Amino acid sequence: MSSTTSLKLDPETKERLQKLASARHRSPHWIMREAVQQYVEREEKREQFRQSALAAWSHYQATGMHLNADEADAWLAKLEAGEDAPPPECHD
């Protein structure tokens, strides 16, 4: 089920949208709906990443558990070389 939402565009953007819709053999409505859907999906992923980073930072502050860059790089190099290496143990 869908509902209607109004969107005000400046004349230049509206004209650009109409030209793009015509070139793509789509309606301006379809292009706007697609653009909003892609934007929302991208921003939801960005927010999930941000929340994950905040949780990791909070965990680090509480426990002090971490890997240093050299440890992480060495593990990633093994993975890149095709080794099935387990991640290194975190330490404080």
N, C-alpha and C positions, 0 to 999 in steps of 0.2 A: 504494500500500500504506500502510495506517495502522497506528499502534501506540497502545496505551492509555497514558494518563497520568492519574494521580490529582490531584485538586484538592480541597483542603479549604476550605470556605466557612463563615463564621459563619452562624448560623441566620437572622439578619435578611437578609443578602445572598441566601441560598438562597431564602428566601420571596419576596423581590423578584424574583429571577430566574424563579421559577416563575410568578408573576403576569404578568410581562412575556411569558414564553413562551406562556402561555395567551391573552393578549390578541392576540398576533401569530400565533396558530395555528401555532406552532413548538415544537420540543422544547427543553428547557433545554440539552441537549447541542448542538443546532444554534446556539443563541445564544452559548454559551460558545466554540464553535469559531470562529464568525464574529468575536467580540470579540478573540480571540487573534490571528486572521489579520490583522485591521485594525491591531491594536497593533503586531505585528511589522513589517508593511509601513511604518507611520508611523515607527517607530523606525529601521528600515533607511535610510529617506530622510533622517531627521535625522542619522544617523551619516555618510552620504555627504556631506551638506552640511558637517558638522563637519570631516571629513577634507579636503574641498575648501578650506575656509577655512584650515585649518592649512597646507596645501600653498601656498596663495596668500601667507600670512604668511611662510612660509619663503622663498619666491621673492623677496618684497619685501626681506626681510632680506639675502639674498644679492646682489641686484642693485640695490636702491634704486629700481627702475622702478615708477612709479605714475601715477595721475591724481589731481588734486585735486577736491574736491566741485563747484566751479564748472564745471570741464571736463566732469565726468560729468553734471551737471544740464543744461548746454547741449546735450549730445548727446541726452539723454533727452527734452528739450523738442522737439528736431527730430523724433525718432521719434514722439512723441505727436502732433505736428502733421501726421503722415503722410509726412514726408520719408524717403527711403531713404538715410539718412546713415550713412557708415561710422563705426565707433568711433574716437575720437581716439587718437593715438599716445601710448603711455606714455613717460615721461621720468624722468630721475633728478634 
